[in-house]
Amino acid sequence: MSDDEADPELLALLRQHFQGKLNLNEEPETGVLEGAEHVYDNAIDVALDMRATKNAAAIIYNQMQQKQFSTESWSEHELHPKAKDESTVAFIFTMDLLNFSFWSMRPEGERFAVSYRDKTWTGYWSLVASLQRALEEDIPITDPHYWQNEEECNLESLRYVFRSCTEEEIPLLESRLACLREAGRVLYEKYNCSFTKCIEAADKSAAGLVNLLARDFTAFQDEFKYEGRRKPIRFLKRAQILVADLWACFNGEGYGEFRDIDKITMFADYRVPQILATLGCIGYSPPLHAVVAHKEIIDSGSKYEMQLRACSIWCVELIRREIKREHPEAEVNAILIDFFLYDTMKQLEAQGKETIPHHRTRSIWY
Ligand SMILES: Nc1nc2c(c(CN[C@H]3C=C[C@H](O)[C@@H]3O)cn2[C@@H]2O[C@H](COP(=O)(O)O)[C@@H](O)[C@H]2O)c(=O)[nH]1
């Protein structure tokens, strides 16, 4: 076939490939860890304490060993779905589409809470309880067709799904509806109305699935410009925890099988930074410490917030490296360390042992 018959775009790609500028076989990268290190290297309001981080690595490793913490721990949670099938994939997608911003400015007993299975659930668990309750009431809350049906799925019906047993309703209800609407539209337009088609498109790459989510759904585009840097800093927290929840729930098999799962980083939320600060691994400048300690609002995308999120990602990476250095055989990655730290923080909260508050940023990103 002569040049003038070949597709010019394909020719350009091949020319770049053979000039070594483009590796057609290269594995996807999310860029999250690279961005986190950049912010850490330039941070002035958040610092890492290497001795505390080293000590934390030893404590975390020993406790994870004692508790035999593994992907199996995910399904042991009372409210997490147990079936290893497509309905659970739909549940996890819906859950991590809405897995953000449960914190309240109200006193503990007045914050948004959900009554389900004779218990009162707050925070992340209020979300999971609401979804389980809706399914038991035959509301198809995990079905993309429902999300697009404005007759059935609207602010009123969503208010009912997330009805509270206190005076406070779930934060950002309108934003949650918008996330469902967009996801319903994108799944309809590109993925045959099923998130399993996104998993198939990622071809068992965790980074590829994270990038696909950030590319196709604005609700997952958790990235921000930072101080004149050309490329945005990517946190992609809900996209990453979605992949991690699939991997953990399915124990790395079937819908949870990813060859590059270790590329997933810690999920930059508001709980893990809190326990890292409690362990002394991360420290705040006096002005930032005052803002966090007084539970003042920190704006989404602000320098304070980005340093908090990025330094937490980097800190967990250093903890992971320290554990692997001391125990090369350890089957540990940033996901399991993160899950363990989140659960530990929630235990401290339940025991009333919070010493440093979590930071308060209201956004759909975490
Ligand atoms: N980094 C990180 N962030 C996590 C989780 C989870 C729950 N994961 C479960 C799955 C496996 C684990 O074993 C957990 O049992 C929720 N979050 C985030 O925290 C915030 C909610 O806080 P609160 O309002 O206090 O419940 C909110 O931003 C939510 O997105 C995690 O694991 N890691």
The ligand as an SDF file (V2000), in Angstrom:
LIG
                    3D

 33 36  0  0  0  0  0  0  0  0999 V2000
   -9.3500    7.3270   52.4710 N   0  0  0  0  0  0  0  0  0  0  0  0
  -10.5140    6.6970   52.6870 C   0  0  0  0  0  0  0  0  0  0  0  0
  -11.6410    7.4240   52.7000 N   0  0  0  0  0  0  0  0  0  0  0  0
  -12.8000    6.7580   52.9350 C   0  0  0  0  0  0  0  0  0  0  0  0
  -12.8800    5.3770   53.1530 C   0  0  0  0  0  0  0  0  0  0  0  0
  -14.2590    5.0880   53.3490 C   0  0  0  0  0  0  0  0  0  0  0  0
  -14.8700    3.7640   53.6570 C   0  0  0  0  0  0  0  0  0  0  0  0
  -14.2000    2.6640   53.0200 N   0  0  0  0  0  0  0  0  0  0  0  0
  -14.5570    1.3570   53.5480 C   0  0  0  0  0  0  0  0  0  0  0  0
  -14.1650    0.3010   52.6220 C   0  0  0  0  0  0  0  0  0  0  0  0
  -13.1110   -0.3760   53.0780 C   0  0  0  0  0  0  0  0  0  0  0  0
  -12.6170    0.1990   54.3110 C   0  0  0  0  0  0  0  0  0  0  0  0
  -12.2960   -0.8290   55.2300 O   0  0  0  0  0  0  0  0  0  0  0  0
  -13.7560    1.0730   54.8080 C   0  0  0  0  0  0  0  0  0  0  0  0
  -14.5320    0.3310   55.7100 O   0  0  0  0  0  0  0  0  0  0  0  0
  -14.9510    6.2770   53.2330 C   0  0  0  0  0  0  0  0  0  0  0  0
  -14.0490    7.2500   52.9910 N   0  0  0  0  0  0  0  0  0  0  0  0
  -14.2390    8.6840   52.8800 C   0  0  0  0  0  0  0  0  0  0  0  0
  -14.1890    9.2020   54.2150 O   0  0  0  0  0  0  0  0  0  0  0  0
  -15.1510   10.2540   54.3320 C   0  0  0  0  0  0  0  0  0  0  0  0
  -16.2740    9.7470   55.2070 C   0  0  0  0  0  0  0  0  0  0  0  0
  -15.8110    9.7990   56.5500 O   0  0  0  0  0  0  0  0  0  0  0  0
  -16.9510    9.6730   57.6980 P   0  0  0  0  0  0  0  0  0  0  0  0
  -17.9310   10.8450   57.4270 O   0  0  0  0  0  0  0  0  0  0  0  0
  -16.2090    9.7970   58.9910 O   0  0  0  0  0  0  0  0  0  0  0  0
  -17.6030    8.3100   57.4830 O   0  0  0  0  0  0  0  0  0  0  0  0
  -15.6530   10.5340   52.9310 C   0  0  0  0  0  0  0  0  0  0  0  0
  -14.7630   11.4150   52.2780 O   0  0  0  0  0  0  0  0  0  0  0  0
  -15.5450    9.1460   52.3070 C   0  0  0  0  0  0  0  0  0  0  0  0
  -15.4460    9.2060   50.8870 O   0  0  0  0  0  0  0  0  0  0  0  0
  -11.6770    4.6340   53.1220 C   0  0  0  0  0  0  0  0  0  0  0  0
  -11.6310    3.3990   53.3080 O   0  0  0  0  0  0  0  0  0  0  0  0
  -10.5250    5.3400   52.8870 N   0  0  0  0  0  0  0  0  0  0  0  0
  1  2  1  0
  2  3  2  0
  2 33  1  0
  3  4  1  0
  4  5  2  0
  4 17  1  0
  5  6  1  0
  5 31  1  0
  6  7  1  0
  6 16  2  0
  7  8  1  0
  8  9  1  0
  9 10  1  0
  9 14  1  0
 10 11  2  0
 11 12  1  0
 12 13  1  0
 12 14  1  0
 14 15  1  0
 16 17  1  0
 17 18  1  0
 18 19  1  0
 18 29  1  0
 19 20  1  0
 20 21  1  0
 20 27  1  0
 21 22  1  0
 22 23  1  0
 23 24  2  0
 23 25  1  0
 23 26  1  0
 27 28  1  0
 27 29  1  0
 29 30  1  0
 31 32  2  0
 31 33  1  0
M  END
$$$$
